[in-house]
Amino acid sequence: ANVFLSNLLSKMAAVSALPLSSCTNDPEFSLEDVSDLELGSVFASLSAKDLAFLLMRADREQIKAIVLTLECHGCIINFLEQLIDAEIDNAVLPDALFREDSAATRLLSGCLYTQSSESFLQKVVLPTILKVKAKGLLEINPLKLHSTSETQENLITLCAIASEFLSDLLSQIPHCPLFFRHLLKYIKEKSSAKFPTFIRGYEVLGAFFFLRYICPAFVSPETYLSRIKPPSISPDVQRSLIYLSKLLQSAGSCTEFDSSKEAFLQPANDFIRGAWPMARDFYEILL
């Protein structure tokens, strides 16, 4: 990964000997247009703007390489904080924080690939994935089933699995990577300062922790738990895991399902409301 990133980042600093910052406004600019430089010299002058420029042009494997190299150089927290600052400063409404494709969310998602992150995800996510795999397809969309009772039974099963996961998550807090705990506290402080009247602060934390960290590992375990070679997941099981991630995201961000999108999830709102105290306890202990 470092060799790959060296070749990638070496193309950031000059186009005809111009600094990268002179090129960021050029829509025709390509990373292939610039000459190779030493990786160390790139990092010596790399700014958050430069990194954001690269992240928005990188694919998943390139982002993974970027994260691993930033971690190796001990500067990933610094860059994350700067990109989080930019995300919050540019936000018009707090509800949208960390929900759109941005440099901050790309780097945050890339942090799933660090060893400490994947180790934590293995502890908290893998046992639940195995539970869902044992159940198979837990369809809760009534348009996909002929029996309403089966839909209700599947929803009850999914809610029970989600509740067990949240309970297990509380017990695993000591194993949560310290840099994630630091970033959650940082996000809470910065977002509260920008939006002091916003009372649903847990929604912002949920977008960061569940939407960008926990749920992707459920939806794509083969990608985010690659170090341990997770069990193969059938399309039916993956569909069940997607439903589970939706429940956890809503519970983790303390927001109910409404009728504007996927109205069939509204019957889960009783579970969502019941899970809010557990989610709040999780954030309070974590912070």
C-alpha positions as CSV (number, residue, x, y, z in Angstrom):
1,A,0.0,0.0,0.0
2,N,2.8,2.4,0.8
3,V,4.5,1.8,-2.6
4,F,1.2,2.4,-4.3
5,L,0.5,5.6,-2.3
6,S,4.0,6.8,-2.9
7,N,3.3,6.7,-6.6
8,L,-0.1,8.3,-6.2
9,L,0.9,11.2,-3.8
10,S,4.0,11.9,-5.8
11,K,1.7,13.2,-8.5
12,M,0.2,15.8,-6.3
13,A,2.8,18.5,-5.9
14,A,3.6,19.8,-9.3
15,V,2.2,20.3,-12.8
16,S,5.0,21.9,-14.7
17,A,6.6,22.7,-11.3
18,L,3.4,24.4,-10.0
19,P,2.3,23.7,-6.4
20,L,-0.9,21.5,-6.1
21,S,-2.8,24.4,-4.7
22,S,-2.5,26.2,-8.0
23,C,-4.2,23.3,-9.8
24,T,-7.1,22.5,-7.5
25,N,-9.5,24.8,-9.4
26,D,-8.6,23.3,-12.8
27,P,-11.5,20.9,-13.7
28,E,-9.2,19.3,-16.3
29,F,-6.5,18.5,-13.8
30,S,-5.5,14.8,-13.6
31,L,-3.3,13.0,-11.2
32,E,-1.6,11.5,-14.2
33,D,-0.4,14.9,-15.4
34,V,2.3,15.4,-12.9
35,S,5.7,14.1,-12.2
36,D,6.9,11.8,-9.4
37,L,8.3,13.2,-6.2
38,E,9.6,11.6,-3.0
39,L,6.8,10.6,-0.5
40,G,8.5,12.3,2.4
41,S,8.6,15.7,0.6
42,V,4.9,15.4,-0.3
43,F,4.0,14.8,3.4
44,A,6.2,17.7,4.5
45,S,4.1,20.2,2.6
46,L,0.7,18.4,2.5
47,S,-2.2,20.5,3.6
48,A,-5.7,19.5,4.4
49,K,-6.8,21.2,1.2
50,D,-4.3,19.0,-0.7
51,L,-5.5,15.9,1.0
52,A,-9.2,16.7,0.4
53,F,-8.3,17.3,-3.3
54,L,-6.8,13.8,-3.5
55,L,-9.5,12.0,-1.5
56,M,-12.2,13.3,-3.8
57,R,-10.4,11.8,-6.7
58,A,-9.4,8.5,-5.1
59,D,-11.2,5.1,-5.3
60,R,-11.7,2.8,-2.3
61,E,-8.3,1.1,-2.6
62,Q,-6.5,4.4,-2.9
63,I,-8.3,5.8,0.1
64,K,-7.3,2.6,2.0
65,A,-3.6,3.3,1.1
66,I,-4.0,7.0,2.1
67,V,-5.3,6.0,5.5
68,L,-2.6,3.4,6.2
69,T,0.1,5.9,5.2
70,L,-1.3,8.7,7.3
71,E,-1.5,6.4,10.2
72,C,2.1,5.3,9.6
73,H,3.2,8.9,9.6
74,G,1.2,9.7,12.8
75,C,-0.8,12.5,11.2
76,I,-4.2,10.9,10.6
77,I,-5.9,12.5,13.7
78,N,-4.7,16.0,12.7
79,F,-6.0,15.6,9.1
80,L,-9.3,14.2,10.3
81,E,-9.8,17.1,12.7
82,Q,-9.1,19.6,9.9
83,L,-11.5,17.9,7.5
84,I,-14.2,17.6,10.2
85,D,-13.8,21.3,10.9
86,A,-14.4,22.0,7.2
87,E,-17.4,19.7,7.1
88,I,-19.0,21.4,10.1
89,D,-18.0,25.0,9.0
90,N,-19.6,24.4,5.6
91,A,-22.8,22.8,6.9
92,V,-26.0,24.8,6.6
93,L,-28.1,22.3,8.6
94,P,-26.8,19.9,11.3
95,D,-29.0,17.1,10.0
96,A,-26.7,16.7,6.9
97,L,-23.4,16.4,8.8
98,F,-21.4,13.3,7.7
99,R,-24.2,12.0,5.5
100,E,-22.9,13.3,2.1
101,D,-19.9,12.2,0.1
102,S,-17.1,14.5,1.2
103,A,-13.4,14.4,2.0
104,A,-14.2,14.0,5.7
105,T,-16.6,11.1,5.2
106,R,-14.2,9.4,2.8
107,L,-11.3,9.6,5.2
108,L,-13.6,8.5,8.1
109,S,-14.8,5.5,6.1
110,G,-11.2,4.7,5.2
111,C,-10.4,4.5,8.9
112,L,-12.3,1.2,8.9
113,Y,-9.2,-0.4,7.4
114,T,-6.8,0.4,10.3
115,Q,-5.8,-2.6,12.4
116,S,-7.2,-1.3,15.6
117,S,-10.5,-0.4,13.9
118,E,-10.9,-3.8,12.3
119,S,-10.0,-5.6,15.5
120,F,-12.8,-3.7,17.3
121,L,-15.3,-4.4,14.5
122,Q,-14.4,-8.1,14.7
123,K,-15.3,-8.2,18.4
124,V,-18.6,-6.3,18.0
125,V,-19.9,-7.0,14.5
126,L,-18.8,-10.5,13.6
127,P,-20.9,-12.4,16.2
128,T,-24.0,-10.5,15.1
129,I,-23.3,-11.3,11.4
130,L,-23.1,-15.0,12.3
131,K,-26.5,-14.7,14.1
132,V,-28.1,-13.2,11.0
133,K,-26.4,-15.8,8.8
134,A,-28.0,-18.6,10.8
135,K,-31.4,-17.0,10.3
136,G,-31.0,-16.4,6.6
137,L,-33.4,-14.1,4.8
138,L,-35.4,-11.9,7.3
139,E,-37.6,-10.0,4.8
140,I,-39.6,-7.2,6.3
141,N,-40.8,-5.5,3.2
142,P,-44.5,-6.6,2.8
143,L,-44.2,-6.1,-1.0
144,K,-41.7,-9.0,-1.0
145,L,-43.8,-11.4,1.0
146,H,-47.3,-12.8,0.8
147,S,-47.7,-13.2,4.5
148,T,-48.1,-10.2,6.8
149,S,-47.5,-12.4,9.9
150,E,-44.1,-13.5,8.4
151,T,-43.1,-9.9,7.9
152,Q,-44.0,-9.1,11.6
153,E,-42.1,-12.2,12.8
154,N,-39.0,-11.2,10.8
155,L,-39.1,-7.7,12.2
156,I,-39.4,-8.9,15.7
157,T,-36.3,-11.2,15.1
158,L,-34.3,-8.3,13.6
159,C,-35.2,-6.0,16.4
160,A,-34.2,-8.6,19.0
161,I,-30.8,-9.1,17.2
162,A,-30.3,-5.3,17.0
163,S,-31.1,-5.0,20.8
164,E,-28.6,-7.7,21.6
165,F,-26.0,-6.0,19.5
166,L,-26.5,-2.6,21.2
167,S,-26.2,-4.4,24.6
168,D,-23.0,-6.1,23.5
169,L,-21.7,-2.8,22.1
170,L,-21.9,-1.3,25.6
171,S,-19.7,-4.0,27.0
172,Q,-17.1,-3.5,24.3
173,I,-16.5,0.2,24.9
174,P,-13.1,-0.4,26.5
175,H,-12.0,-1.9,23.3
176,C,-13.1,0.9,21.0
177,P,-10.1,2.6,19.3
178,L,-9.0,5.6,21.3
179,F,-8.8,7.8,18.2
180,F,-12.6,7.1,17.5
181,R,-13.5,8.1,21.0
182,H,-11.4,11.3,20.6
183,L,-13.1,12.1,17.3
184,L,-16.6,11.6,18.7
185,K,-15.9,14.0,21.5
186,Y,-14.3,16.4,19.0
187,I,-17.4,16.2,16.7
188,K,-19.8,16.8,19.6
189,E,-17.9,19.9,20.8
190,K,-17.5,21.4,17.3
191,S,-21.1,20.7,16.1
192,S,-22.5,22.0,19.4
193,A,-20.5,25.2,19.0
194,K,-21.7,25.6,15.4
195,F,-25.4,24.7,16.1
196,P,-26.0,25.5,19.8
197,T,-29.8,25.3,19.5
198,F,-29.7,21.9,17.8
199,I,-31.1,19.5,20.5
200,R,-30.6,16.2,18.6
201,G,-26.8,16.1,19.0
202,Y,-26.9,12.3,19.1
203,E,-28.0,12.3,15.5
204,V,-24.7,13.8,14.5
205,L,-22.7,11.3,16.6
206,G,-24.8,8.5,15.1
207,A,-24.1,9.6,11.5
208,F,-20.4,9.5,12.4
209,F,-20.2,6.3,14.5
210,F,-23.0,4.1,13.0
211,L,-23.4,5.3,9.5
212,R,-19.7,5.7,8.7
213,Y,-18.2,3.0,11.0
214,I,-20.5,0.2,12.3
215,C,-23.0,-0.2,9.5
216,P,-20.6,-0.5,6.6
217,A,-19.0,-3.5,8.3
218,F,-22.5,-5.2,8.4
219,V,-23.3,-4.4,4.8
220,S,-19.9,-5.4,3.4
221,P,-18.1,-7.6,5.8
222,E,-15.9,-9.0,3.1
223,T,-14.5,-5.5,2.6
224,Y,-14.2,-4.2,6.1
225,L,-13.3,-7.4,7.9
226,S,-10.9,-8.6,5.3
227,R,-8.0,-9.4,7.8
228,I,-10.0,-12.2,9.3
229,K,-11.6,-13.6,6.1
230,P,-15.2,-13.4,7.3
231,P,-17.7,-16.1,6.3
232,S,-19.2,-15.9,2.9
233,I,-22.5,-14.0,2.8
234,S,-25.4,-14.9,0.5
235,P,-27.5,-12.2,-1.1
236,D,-30.4,-13.2,1.2
237,V,-28.2,-12.8,4.3
238,Q,-26.8,-9.5,3.0
239,R,-30.3,-8.2,2.5
240,S,-31.1,-9.1,6.2
241,L,-27.9,-7.3,7.2
242,I,-28.9,-4.2,5.3
243,Y,-32.2,-4.2,7.2
244,L,-30.3,-4.6,10.5
245,S,-28.0,-1.7,9.7
246,K,-31.0,0.5,9.0
247,L,-32.4,-0.3,12.4
248,L,-29.0,0.3,14.1
249,Q,-28.5,3.6,12.3
250,S,-31.8,4.9,13.4
251,A,-31.4,3.7,16.9
252,G,-27.8,5.1,17.1
253,S,-28.8,8.5,15.8
254,C,-32.1,8.6,17.8
255,T,-34.3,9.2,14.8
256,E,-37.5,7.4,13.9
257,F,-38.5,6.1,10.5
258,D,-41.0,8.3,8.7
259,S,-43.4,7.7,5.8
260,S,-41.3,9.7,3.2
261,K,-39.0,6.8,2.5
262,E,-39.3,3.0,3.2
263,A,-42.5,3.4,5.1
264,F,-42.5,-0.3,5.8
265,L,-39.9,0.3,8.4
266,Q,-42.2,2.5,10.5
267,P,-43.4,-0.5,12.6
268,A,-39.8,-0.7,13.9
269,N,-40.2,2.8,15.6
270,D,-41.3,1.2,18.9
271,F,-38.0,-0.6,19.0
272,I,-36.1,2.6,17.9
273,R,-37.6,4.7,20.7
274,G,-36.9,1.9,23.2
275,A,-33.3,1.7,22.1
276,W,-32.6,5.5,22.5
277,P,-31.6,5.3,26.2
278,M,-29.1,2.5,25.4
279,A,-27.7,4.6,22.6
280,R,-27.4,7.7,24.8
281,D,-25.7,5.6,27.5
282,F,-23.3,4.3,24.9
283,Y,-22.3,7.8,23.8
284,E,-22.0,9.1,27.4
285,I,-19.7,6.3,28.5
286,L,-17.7,6.5,25.2
287,L,-17.1,10.2,25.6
